[in-house]
């Protein structure tokens, strides 16, 4: 008996073919009593009915739009007893009517929603997942077509994000040890995950899908989001006192020369006392140090910041985030840690190896780290397997390999990458 049915298009041409192909009737003649997993791409209304009997007992459901979002909510009401994985992608349309009530999905462990921001708000509002349910939320990357995201929309999506976050943390608060945070004038991304697991795609139909709990939000627009968007999202971050952040990946950025300076992640700082790994850019590092200075009201604060830090991974800056004061900033930080008996063991700059050819091809100056020679004992990772294969391998760990230099060894020319 058929238990799994998945159609995964390889490219856009496959979507067009499926949408234009004439149908001779509903899939399975609306009868598939043993079906447990179902995934189908564009224009599913040509092939399936949300009221089909077999829809009521699937445990994994992946649909790529084609239905009214209100009809989808009504259909999910009949699936609550079995549904564990739900992915709703892209083309779900505006509701014509409001559903009667919220739909409880007591066994739902993973939910993925990708659509226009307003549709995402609607779908999230009417679902009640199981405690601890993982969430993958991404607003449609073509949102710039609509250009109609209002401050109310931001407030509404923020309410839903933290309703689901509270639900996730009610079970996994002690499980989380990695926080990824990235934002600029056109986007906001926030992820809680386990640091030893690979980066998730959020898709249930991808070959390498993972089962580990994760909470991921990616709000994207092709234009400036309303003012205070980052502040609204940042101020809402409230993790459990039991949550320990071991790895913090922080990427503030600029997409336009007219962008204002990014806000500092005030609400995150209290959760970083146990952080052992920090991954950020020059820009992000200065934002964090400024935040700590403001929080402590001390003229000399850097000897106390991030007491458990072991590895600092420096991420490549875009041109708009280059910081001429970074050399002074990082040296002051490193020297203060030595004075207080907590020297930083490792600085990883291998991310810049990815940009080496890009920089040379445009005649820009190669990165010079010679000033780090003044920090004896600091291990500087110049190249690693991640820096060579990371882009194509999704940061897959293919084995241990790295080229490094220990500062103070008398060969400072090796610190030119």
MARDONU-853571 format. One record per residue (C-alpha): residue in one letter; z, y, x. Coordinates in steps of 0.1 Angstrom, whole numbers, padded with zeros to 4 digits. Each point is the difference from the previous one (the first is absolute). Layout:
N
+------+-------+-------+-------+
: type :     Z :     Y :     X :
+------+-------+-------+-------+
:    a :     Z :     Y :     X :
...
+------+-------+-------+-------+
% end
This chain:
417
+------+-------+-------+-------+
: type :     Z :     Y :     X :
+------+-------+-------+-------+
:    x :  0000 :  0000 :  0000 :
:    x : -0009 :  0035 :  0012 :
:    x :  0031 :  0018 :  0014 :
:    x : -0014 :  0027 :  0022 :
:    x : -0030 :  0023 : -0007 :
:    x : -0007 :  0029 :  0024 :
:    x : -0032 :  0021 :  0004 :
:    x :  0002 :  0022 :  0030 :
:    x : -0030 :  0023 :  0006 :
:    x : -0010 :  0004 :  0037 :
:    x : -0016 :  0034 : -0005 :
:    x : -0009 :  0027 : -0025 :
:    x : -0034 : -0017 : -0008 :
:    x :  0020 : -0030 : -0013 :
:    x :  0019 :  0023 : -0023 :
:    x : -0033 :  0014 : -0014 :
:    x : -0015 : -0035 : -0004 :
:    x :  0031 : -0012 : -0019 :
:    x : -0001 :  0031 : -0023 :
:    x : -0036 : -0004 : -0008 :
:    x : -0002 : -0037 : -0004 :
:    x : -0005 : -0011 : -0036 :
:    x :  0027 : -0021 : -0014 :
:    x : -0004 : -0030 : -0023 :
:    x :  0036 :  0000 : -0012 :
:    x :  0036 :  0002 :  0011 :
:    x :  0012 : -0017 :  0031 :
:    x :  0013 : -0035 : -0007 :
:    x : -0010 :  0005 : -0036 :
:    x :  0034 :  0016 : -0002 :
:    x :  0016 : -0034 :  0007 :
:    x :  0017 : -0007 :  0034 :
:    x :  0034 : -0015 : -0008 :
:    x :  0009 : -0008 :  0036 :
:    x : -0011 :  0032 :  0016 :
:    x :  0027 :  0016 :  0022 :
:    x : -0018 :  0025 :  0022 :
:    x : -0028 :  0023 : -0011 :
:    x : -0018 :  0029 :  0018 :
:    x : -0031 :  0017 : -0011 :
:    x : -0019 :  0032 :  0011 :
:    x : -0018 :  0028 : -0018 :
:    x : -0010 : -0001 : -0037 :
:    x :  0023 : -0029 : -0011 :
:    x : -0003 :  0009 : -0036 :
:    x : -0035 : -0016 :  0001 :
:    x :  0016 : -0033 :  0009 :
:    x :  0036 : -0001 : -0012 :
:    x :  0022 :  0011 : -0029 :
:    x :  0035 :  0012 :  0005 :
:    x :  0009 : -0020 : -0030 :
:    x : -0014 : -0033 :  0014 :
:    x :  0026 : -0028 : -0004 :
:    x : -0001 : -0010 :  0036 :
:    x :  0011 :  0036 :  0010 :
:    x :  0035 : -0008 : -0014 :
:    x :  0009 : -0026 :  0026 :
:    x : -0015 :  0013 :  0033 :
:    x :  0025 :  0008 :  0028 :
:    x : -0023 :  0020 :  0022 :
:    x : -0024 :  0026 : -0016 :
:    x : -0023 :  0023 :  0019 :
:    x : -0023 :  0023 : -0020 :
:    x : -0023 :  0028 :  0013 :
:    x :  0000 :  0023 : -0030 :
:    x : -0023 :  0001 : -0030 :
:    x :  0026 :  0002 : -0026 :
:    x :  0020 :  0027 : -0017 :
:    x :  0034 :  0003 :  0017 :
:    x :  0017 : -0001 : -0034 :
:    x : -0018 : -0032 : -0008 :
:    x :  0012 : -0015 :  0033 :
:    x :  0036 :  0008 : -0008 :
:    x : -0003 : -0016 : -0034 :
:    x : -0015 : -0031 :  0015 :
:    x :  0027 : -0003 :  0026 :
:    x :  0026 : -0002 : -0028 :
:    x : -0013 : -0036 : -0006 :
:    x :  0001 : -0009 :  0037 :
:    x :  0036 :  0008 :  0008 :
:    x :  0012 : -0036 :  0000 :
:    x : -0022 : -0012 :  0030 :
:    x : -0014 :  0030 :  0019 :
:    x :  0013 :  0003 :  0036 :
:    x : -0028 :  0019 :  0018 :
:    x : -0019 :  0028 : -0016 :
:    x : -0027 :  0022 :  0016 :
:    x : -0018 :  0027 : -0020 :
:    x : -0027 :  0018 :  0020 :
:    x : -0021 :  0031 : -0005 :
:    x : -0020 :  0002 : -0032 :
:    x :  0027 : -0002 : -0027 :
:    x : -0007 :  0028 : -0025 :
:    x :  0022 :  0026 : -0017 :
:    x :  0020 : -0013 : -0030 :
:    x : -0013 :  0008 : -0034 :
:    x :  0034 : -0007 : -0016 :
:    x :  0036 : -0004 :  0013 :
:    x :  0013 : -0036 :  0002 :
:    x :  0028 : -0008 : -0025 :
:    x :  0026 : -0006 :  0027 :
:    x :  0005 : -0009 :  0037 :
:    x : -0009 : -0035 :  0010 :
:    x :  0025 : -0022 :  0018 :
:    x : -0014 : -0023 :  0027 :
:    x :  0032 : -0019 :  0010 :
:    x : -0018 : -0022 :  0026 :
:    x : -0022 :  0027 :  0016 :
:    x :  0006 : -0001 :  0038 :
:    x : -0029 :  0021 :  0012 :
:    x : -0019 :  0029 : -0017 :
:    x : -0030 :  0018 :  0015 :
:    x : -0015 :  0030 : -0018 :
:    x : -0030 :  0020 :  0013 :
:    x : -0015 :  0028 : -0022 :
:    x :  0000 :  0037 : -0008 :
:    x :  0035 :  0014 :  0003 :
:    x :  0004 :  0006 : -0037 :
:    x : -0011 : -0036 : -0009 :
:    x :  0025 : -0013 :  0026 :
:    x :  0028 :  0020 : -0017 :
:    x : -0010 : -0015 : -0034 :
:    x : -0001 : -0036 :  0012 :
:    x :  0032 :  0002 :  0020 :
:    x :  0019 :  0017 : -0028 :
:    x : -0007 : -0028 : -0025 :
:    x :  0009 : -0029 :  0023 :
:    x :  0035 : -0014 :  0007 :
:    x : -0003 : -0025 :  0029 :
:    x :  0025 : -0025 :  0012 :
:    x :  0029 :  0012 :  0023 :
:    x : -0012 :  0003 :  0036 :
:    x : -0037 :  0002 : -0010 :
:    x : -0023 :  0011 :  0029 :
:    x : -0022 :  0030 : -0008 :
:    x : -0033 :  0010 :  0016 :
:    x : -0011 :  0033 : -0015 :
:    x : -0031 :  0020 :  0011 :
:    x : -0016 :  0028 : -0018 :
:    x : -0038 :  0000 : -0002 :
:    x : -0017 :  0013 :  0031 :
:    x : -0026 :  0017 : -0021 :
:    x :  0027 :  0022 : -0016 :
:    x : -0018 :  0031 :  0014 :
:    x : -0026 : -0005 : -0027 :
:    x :  0025 :  0010 : -0027 :
:    x :  0021 :  0027 :  0019 :
:    x :  0025 :  0000 : -0028 :
:    x :  0033 : -0011 :  0015 :
:    x :  0027 :  0023 : -0013 :
:    x :  0036 :  0005 :  0010 :
:    x :  0010 : -0020 : -0031 :
:    x : -0022 : -0029 :  0012 :
:    x :  0018 :  0000 :  0033 :
:    x :  0034 :  0001 : -0018 :
:    x : -0011 : -0029 : -0023 :
:    x : -0012 : -0023 :  0028 :
:    x :  0031 :  0008 :  0021 :
:    x :  0022 : -0011 : -0030 :
:    x : -0019 : -0033 : -0002 :
:    x :  0000 : -0005 :  0038 :
:    x :  0038 :  0002 :  0002 :
:    x :  0005 : -0020 : -0031 :
:    x : -0018 : -0028 :  0017 :
:    x :  0016 :  0007 :  0033 :
:    x :  0035 : -0003 : -0015 :
:    x : -0011 : -0033 : -0016 :
:    x : -0013 : -0013 :  0034 :
:    x :  0031 :  0011 :  0019 :
:    x :  0023 : -0016 : -0026 :
:    x : -0009 : -0033 :  0016 :
:    x : -0015 :  0008 :  0035 :
:    x :  0021 :  0029 :  0012 :
:    x :  0014 : -0020 :  0030 :
:    x : -0034 : -0017 :  0006 :
:    x : -0018 :  0033 :  0008 :
:    x : -0001 :  0009 :  0037 :
:    x : -0032 :  0019 :  0004 :
:    x : -0008 :  0034 : -0016 :
:    x : -0035 :  0015 :  0003 :
:    x : -0004 :  0036 : -0010 :
:    x : -0032 :  0021 :  0002 :
:    x : -0010 :  0032 : -0017 :
:    x : -0022 :  0031 :  0001 :
:    x : -0013 :  0026 : -0025 :
:    x : -0023 : -0027 : -0017 :
:    x :  0020 : -0032 :  0001 :
:    x :  0034 : -0016 :  0001 :
:    x :  0007 : -0036 :  0011 :
:    x :  0033 : -0018 :  0000 :
:    x :  0006 : -0037 :  0008 :
:    x :  0031 : -0022 :  0002 :
:    x : -0005 : -0034 :  0016 :
:    x :  0013 : -0026 :  0024 :
:    x : -0008 :  0010 :  0036 :
:    x : -0010 : -0034 :  0012 :
:    x : -0027 : -0006 : -0027 :
:    x : -0036 :  0011 :  0004 :
:    x : -0013 :  0031 : -0018 :
:    x : -0008 : -0010 : -0036 :
:    x : -0032 :  0008 : -0018 :
:    x :  0017 : -0001 : -0034 :
:    x : -0028 : -0021 : -0014 :
:    x :  0006 : -0035 : -0015 :
:    x : -0035 : -0011 :  0007 :
:    x : -0001 :  0008 :  0037 :
:    x : -0001 : -0031 :  0022 :
:    x :  0031 :  0011 :  0019 :
:    x :  0022 :  0010 : -0029 :
:    x :  0037 : -0001 :  0008 :
:    x :  0029 : -0009 : -0022 :
:    x :  0027 :  0022 :  0017 :
:    x :  0015 :  0027 : -0022 :
:    x : -0014 :  0034 :  0007 :
:    x : -0001 :  0034 : -0018 :
:    x : -0030 :  0022 :  0008 :
:    x : -0012 :  0033 : -0015 :
:    x : -0032 :  0018 :  0010 :
:    x : -0008 :  0032 : -0019 :
:    x : -0034 :  0013 :  0012 :
:    x : -0021 :  0029 : -0011 :
:    x : -0032 :  0016 :  0013 :
:    x :  0015 :  0035 : -0004 :
:    x :  0033 :  0018 :  0005 :
:    x :  0028 : -0015 : -0022 :
:    x :  0022 :  0024 : -0019 :
:    x :  0025 :  0020 :  0022 :
:    x :  0034 : -0018 :  0004 :
:    x : -0016 : -0034 : -0004 :
:    x :  0014 : -0013 :  0033 :
:    x :  0033 :  0016 : -0007 :
:    x :  0003 : -0017 : -0034 :
:    x : -0008 : -0034 :  0014 :
:    x :  0022 :  0005 :  0031 :
:    x :  0030 :  0012 : -0020 :
:    x : -0002 : -0030 : -0022 :
:    x :  0006 : -0025 :  0029 :
:    x :  0033 : -0016 : -0007 :
:    x :  0005 : -0033 :  0018 :
:    x :  0030 : -0023 : -0004 :
:    x :  0029 :  0005 :  0024 :
:    x : -0006 : -0037 :  0010 :
:    x : -0036 :  0007 :  0010 :
:    x : -0004 : -0001 :  0038 :
:    x : -0032 :  0017 :  0014 :
:    x : -0007 : -0017 :  0033 :
:    x : -0036 :  0013 :  0003 :
:    x : -0012 :  0034 : -0011 :
:    x : -0037 :  0008 :  0000 :
:    x : -0004 :  0037 : -0007 :
:    x : -0035 :  0017 : -0002 :
:    x : -0001 :  0036 : -0013 :
:    x : -0034 :  0015 :  0005 :
:    x : -0023 :  0029 : -0008 :
:    x : -0035 : -0002 : -0016 :
:    x : -0009 :  0037 :  0000 :
:    x :  0007 :  0028 :  0025 :
:    x :  0015 :  0020 : -0029 :
:    x :  0026 : -0027 : -0008 :
:    x :  0036 :  0011 :  0003 :
:    x :  0024 : -0018 :  0022 :
:    x :  0012 : -0032 : -0015 :
:    x :  0034 : -0004 : -0015 :
:    x :  0026 : -0018 :  0020 :
:    x :  0012 : -0034 : -0014 :
:    x :  0036 :  0012 : -0008 :
:    x :  0009 : -0029 : -0022 :
:    x : -0010 : -0027 :  0025 :
:    x :  0022 :  0011 :  0029 :
:    x :  0032 : -0016 : -0012 :
:    x : -0016 : -0034 :  0000 :
:    x : -0011 :  0001 :  0036 :
:    x :  0033 : -0005 :  0019 :
:    x : -0010 : -0037 :  0006 :
:    x : -0036 :  0007 :  0007 :
:    x : -0012 : -0018 :  0032 :
:    x : -0037 :  0007 : -0002 :
:    x : -0016 :  0034 : -0008 :
:    x : -0038 :  0003 : -0004 :
:    x : -0012 :  0036 : -0005 :
:    x : -0023 :  0027 :  0014 :
:    x :  0009 :  0030 :  0022 :
:    x :  0000 :  0020 : -0032 :
:    x :  0022 : -0025 : -0019 :
:    x :  0025 : -0002 :  0029 :
:    x :  0005 :  0038 :  0001 :
:    x :  0005 :  0000 : -0038 :
:    x :  0027 : -0026 :  0003 :
:    x :  0018 :  0019 :  0029 :
:    x : -0002 :  0032 : -0020 :
:    x :  0015 : -0017 : -0030 :
:    x :  0029 : -0014 :  0020 :
:    x :  0007 :  0034 :  0015 :
:    x :  0001 :  0016 : -0034 :
:    x :  0022 : -0028 : -0014 :
:    x :  0025 :  0001 :  0028 :
:    x :  0000 :  0038 :  0006 :
:    x :  0003 : -0006 :  0037 :
:    x : -0018 :  0018 :  0028 :
:    x : -0002 : -0032 :  0021 :
:    x : -0004 : -0029 : -0023 :
:    x : -0023 : -0025 :  0015 :
:    x :  0026 : -0021 :  0019 :
:    x :  0012 : -0012 : -0034 :
:    x : -0033 : -0007 : -0018 :
:    x : -0010 : -0035 : -0008 :
:    x :  0028 : -0018 :  0019 :
:    x : -0015 : -0035 : -0002 :
:    x : -0035 :  0009 :  0010 :
:    x : -0016 : -0025 :  0024 :
:    x : -0038 :  0005 : -0003 :
:    x : -0019 :  0032 : -0008 :
:    x : -0036 : -0006 : -0009 :
:    x : -0021 :  0032 :  0003 :
:    x : -0029 :  0001 : -0025 :
:    x : -0032 :  0019 :  0007 :
:    x : -0001 :  0036 : -0013 :
:    x : -0029 :  0014 : -0020 :
:    x : -0013 :  0034 :  0014 :
:    x :  0019 :  0020 : -0026 :
:    x :  0034 : -0016 :  0011 :
:    x : -0002 :  0005 :  0037 :
:    x :  0033 :  0014 :  0012 :
:    x :  0000 :  0020 :  0033 :
:    x :  0038 : -0002 :  0001 :
:    x :  0002 : -0038 : -0002 :
:    x :  0004 : -0004 :  0038 :
:    x :  0031 :  0022 :  0000 :
:    x :  0013 : -0017 : -0032 :
:    x : -0003 : -0036 :  0012 :
:    x :  0014 :  0007 :  0035 :
:    x :  0030 :  0018 : -0015 :
:    x :  0006 : -0030 : -0023 :
:    x : -0004 : -0026 :  0027 :
:    x :  0022 :  0018 :  0025 :
:    x :  0027 :  0006 : -0025 :
:    x :  0001 : -0037 : -0008 :
:    x :  0004 : -0008 :  0037 :
:    x :  0029 :  0025 :  0003 :
:    x :  0019 : -0016 : -0029 :
:    x : -0006 : -0036 :  0013 :
:    x : -0026 : -0010 : -0026 :
:    x : -0033 :  0002 :  0018 :
:    x : -0031 : -0009 : -0020 :
:    x : -0013 : -0033 :  0014 :
:    x : -0036 :  0001 : -0012 :
:    x : -0027 :  0026 : -0009 :
:    x : -0032 : -0015 : -0013 :
:    x : -0031 :  0023 :  0003 :
:    x : -0026 : -0028 : -0004 :
:    x : -0012 :  0015 : -0032 :
:    x : -0018 :  0027 :  0021 :
:    x : -0021 : -0028 :  0016 :
:    x : -0018 : -0003 : -0033 :
:    x : -0010 :  0036 :  0002 :
:    x : -0010 :  0000 :  0037 :
:    x : -0038 : -0004 : -0005 :
:    x :  0001 :  0024 : -0029 :
:    x :  0016 :  0027 :  0021 :
:    x : -0023 : -0005 :  0030 :
:    x : -0031 :  0001 : -0021 :
:    x :  0010 :  0035 : -0012 :
:    x :  0010 :  0013 :  0033 :
:    x :  0037 :  0003 : -0007 :
:    x :  0027 : -0003 :  0026 :
:    x :  0014 : -0035 :  0005 :
:    x :  0036 : -0004 : -0009 :
:    x :  0023 :  0005 :  0031 :
:    x :  0035 : -0015 : -0001 :
:    x :  0009 :  0008 :  0036 :
:    x :  0029 :  0021 : -0011 :
:    x :  0018 : -0032 : -0011 :
:    x :  0004 : -0009 :  0036 :
:    x :  0032 :  0021 : -0001 :
:    x :  0016 : -0026 : -0023 :
:    x :  0009 : -0029 :  0024 :
:    x :  0001 : -0034 : -0016 :
:    x : -0020 :  0009 : -0031 :
:    x : -0026 : -0027 : -0008 :
:    x : -0032 :  0017 : -0012 :
:    x : -0025 : -0024 : -0017 :
:    x : -0035 :  0013 :  0007 :
:    x : -0021 : -0028 : -0015 :
:    x :  0008 : -0029 : -0022 :
:    x : -0018 : -0027 : -0020 :
:    x :  0008 :  0021 : -0031 :
:    x : -0017 :  0031 :  0015 :
:    x : -0031 : -0020 :  0008 :
:    x : -0003 : -0022 : -0031 :
:    x :  0021 :  0018 : -0026 :
:    x : -0028 :  0017 : -0019 :
:    x : -0019 : -0031 : -0007 :
:    x :  0028 : -0025 : -0002 :
:    x :  0024 :  0019 : -0022 :
:    x :  0026 :  0001 :  0027 :
:    x :  0000 : -0038 :  0002 :
:    x :  0022 : -0014 :  0028 :
:    x : -0024 : -0021 :  0021 :
:    x :  0025 : -0005 :  0028 :
:    x :  0020 :  0020 :  0025 :
:    x : -0021 :  0023 :  0022 :
:    x :  0007 :  0035 :  0012 :
:    x : -0005 :  0023 :  0030 :
:    x :  0030 :  0022 :  0008 :
:    x :  0015 :  0022 :  0027 :
:    x :  0036 :  0005 :  0008 :
:    x :  0006 :  0036 :  0007 :
:    x :  0015 :  0009 :  0034 :
:    x : -0020 : -0028 :  0017 :
:    x : -0020 :  0025 :  0021 :
:    x : -0034 : -0005 : -0016 :
:    x : -0002 :  0029 : -0025 :
:    x : -0039 : -0001 : -0001 :
:    x :  0004 : -0031 : -0021 :
:    x :  0013 :  0022 : -0027 :
:    x : -0034 :  0015 : -0007 :
:    x : -0014 : -0018 : -0030 :
+------+-------+-------+-------+
% end
